[in-house]
Amino acid sequence: MANITRFDPFGDLDDLLQGFFVRPLSLEGRGPARFRMDVKEDEQKYTVLAELPGVKKEDIQVTIDGNQVAIAAEVKKDGEEQQGEKVLRRERYYGKLYRAFSLGQEVDEGAASARFVDGVLELTLPKRTGTSGRRLTIT
């Protein structure tokens, strides 16, 4: 079976440029970072699994508007460095995370639910029934 991976042309650019310049260049700070997620669908609902490591559930906001879903979160930095302590390398992300996407069908906001366990946000988004399209008569 073939192993399929997603190509991200800018994924390793930050690491590549770290040693290329005298002063390390960072691509952070160009807006909210994105996070990885899976979206599954069956006949009744959509299921979204979003990886949000280091985020507290109080710092997550989910917005649903029709078939539009937006997830925003903030990773807060824990503590400060001790006196005399020197940071040699910092790879962990601190700041805002944001992701918005459209689904194929409108979501029933009243029946939607969310769980956050072990750094993974699970959204259960039931499909709205009775949203069949209307056919227009051309005159």
N, C-alpha and C positions, 0 to 999 in steps of 0.2 A: 504494500500500500504506500502511496506517495505521501511524503510529509509536506504539508502546505504551510508556508509562513507568509505573514503580511509584510510587504515591503514598505519601509518608512524611509524616504530619501534623506530626511533631516534628523533621524533618530539618534545617530551616533556623531553628528556634526559637532556637538559641544565637546565630546571627548577627543575628537580628532583635533580640534583647534586648541585644546588645553596646552599642549606642548609645542605648538607651532609658533606662537608669539611669545615675546619676552614676558609680557603681562598677560596672565590667563584671561581668555575671553569667555564670557558666560552668556548664553542665550536666554537665561532666566529674566523675568521681569517684563516680558513682552505680552502681558495679558495673562488671564487665568490658564493654568495648566489643564490638560485633559487627562482623563483616567480611562482605564480599560473596562469594557462592559460587554455582556452577552445579552442578546434579545431573542427570545423564543416565542413562538406563536402556536396556539391550537385553535380549535373552532370557537371557544368561548372567551379566551383571554390572551393577553400578552404577558410574558414574564421577563423582567429585566433584572440582571445580576450585575451590579457595579462594584468594582474593587475600590474601596476608600480606606486604605490603611492609615492609621494614625489619626483618624477623624473621630470625634465624639458625636453621638447621635443628635445631640442638641445643636450641633453646628451644621446640620444638613437641612436643606430646603428643597422640596420637590414641588414643582408647579405643573399642573395639567390643564390644558386649554384645548378642548376638542381632541384632535389627534396629535397635538404638539405636547411634548414632555420636556421639561428642563430640570436638571439636577445641579444644584450649587452646594458647595461645601467649603469649609476652611480648615486647614491643618495649622494648628497653633504650635509654636515652638515651646517646648518644655524647659524651663529653667535657663539659667545663664552659665557661662563658663566661670570656673573658679579662678581666684586670683592666682596668677602664675601659670595658669593652664593655657596651652597654645593649641588651636585647632589646626591639624595637619591637612585634613581633607574633609569637606562636607558635601555629601551626595544626597542626603535626605531632603525632600522638598517641604518647604513651609510656605503657606500662602493660600490663595483662593484656587479652587477647582471648579470647573463649569463644563457642562455638556448639555446640548439641546438636540433633539431629533424629532422627526415626524414618523408616525405609524400609519399603516395602510387604512385604518378604520378609526373612527372616533372612540374615545374611552369613556366609560361610565364613571365619572369622578366620584360619585357618592358611594360606589361599591369598591373603589380602589383601596388597596392596603399596602403597607410597607413594613419590613422587618430589617433590623440591622444587627447582624451577628458576626463576630470575629472579623470585622473590617469589610464585610460584604453586605451591601444594601440590596435587598430583594424587594422588587415592586411587583405586585400582582395587579394588572390593569385589565379588568373585564371589558369586553367590547360592548359598545352601546347597541342595543337591538333596535330594529326599525329604522335604520338609517339608510334605507335603500335610496338610490338616486332617482331623480325625477326626469322623465323623458320629455323633452321639449318638442312641440309641434312647430315645424318650420312653415312659415306662411309666405 
